[in-house]
């Protein structure tokens, strides 16, 4: 039993280390889609040159507008909806897979419901009464 307790204390001591500090991003690229945004944090400021985005299996040029400052922030707008992730290619031809941020299609659908639950229930009862009245004939 003591051996188990000593082993548990040792495991807790090694497993509970403080996380290593990471450097803040030097640049951030925000790709805005119709429904959500893709945000790419970069450790180094990207070199000048064209960015590209994977759109329907094809690499397309991406017009990025960079703001001066620290951290350097760039933004681009893409005119179609996106999946849960997107592929970007930087000027050095490194490919980045970026997970989309913001509410997904299911969450947007639920949030954009125009009827509140009481109205939906009342409409359902009215529909049932209509069906029952129609079947009597």
N, C-alpha and C positions, 0 to 999 in steps of 0.2 A: 504494500500500500504506500509506503514511504517512497519507494522507487517511482511509482506512478505520479505521486505528488511532485517529486523533484523534476521528473520529465515534463509535467504540465507547466511548471514554473519556467523551465528553460525554454519551452516552446513559446510561451507567452512573451518572454523577454526578447526572443529573436523575431517573433512575428509582429510585435508592436513597435517597430521602428518609426521614427518620424519620416515622412515622405521627403524625398530630395526636392530641393527648390528648383523650379524651372524658370528659365529666363522669359520675361514677357515677350509677346510677339512684337516684331519690328514693323510688320505690315499686316493688313487685313484686307481681303478682297470679298466684297459682298455681291453676289449674283442674285438679282431680283427677278423672280418669276411671277406669274399672275397670282398664284396661291400661296407661295412660301418663298423663303430666302435660303440661299446656300452661302455659308460664311466659311472662308478659308483663312486661318491664322498662319502666318509665315514667320519663321524664326529670323530670316534675313530679308532685307529689302530686295525685291525682285529686280532683275536687270531690265533695261528698256527693251521693248520688243512686243510683238503681237501675242496675245493670249487666244486660246481656242477652247471651244466647248463642244462636247459630244452631243449631237442633236439628231435623234432618229438614226443612229449608226454612222453618222457622217461628222467629221470634224469641221466646225464652222468658225469663222473669225469672231472674236468677242471684243467689242469696243469698250475698253476700260478707261474710266476717268479717275485719275489719281488726285487726291488732295494732298497738299504739302503740309507736313507736320509730323509729329512723333506721337504715336505710331502712324505710319503712312497708311491711309485708308483709300481704297479704290472701290468703285461701284460700277456695275454693268447691269443692263436690263435685257432680259430675254423674253420674247413675246409669246411664249406658250407655257402650258403647265408642265410640271416636271414630276418624275417619279420620286421615290424617297431618297435618292442619292443622285449625284451628277458627276461626270468626269470633266476635269479641267486640265488643260495643258499650258504650262508657263512658257516664257520665252526661251528657257534653257531646255525645252522639250521634256521636262519631267511631268509625269501624269499624277494628278491628285484626285482621289475619290472623296467627295464632300457629301456628308449626310445633311439633308435638308432640315432647317429649323422652322418652328412654328407649327400651328395645328395642321393635321392631316385632313384629307377629304372627308373622312367619317366624322371627325370632330367639327368641321365646318358645317356639314350637313345637319348635325344635331343642333348646333348653335344657331343656325339660320331657320329653324322651324318657326313658321309664322303663327301657328295656333298654340295657345297654352294648353296644358293638359285638361283643364276643366272644359274648354270648348271642344276638344277632341272627344272627351267622354260624352258630352251632350250630343254631339253629332253622331256618335256611334249608337247611342240609345235611340235617337230619331231614325236612324237607318234600320235598326232592328224592328222598331214599331212599324215602319213603312213596309218592310218585308212581310211581317205578320199580317198586316191589314191587306196586303195584295194577295196573299195565299188563301185568305178566306173566300175569295170570289171564285 
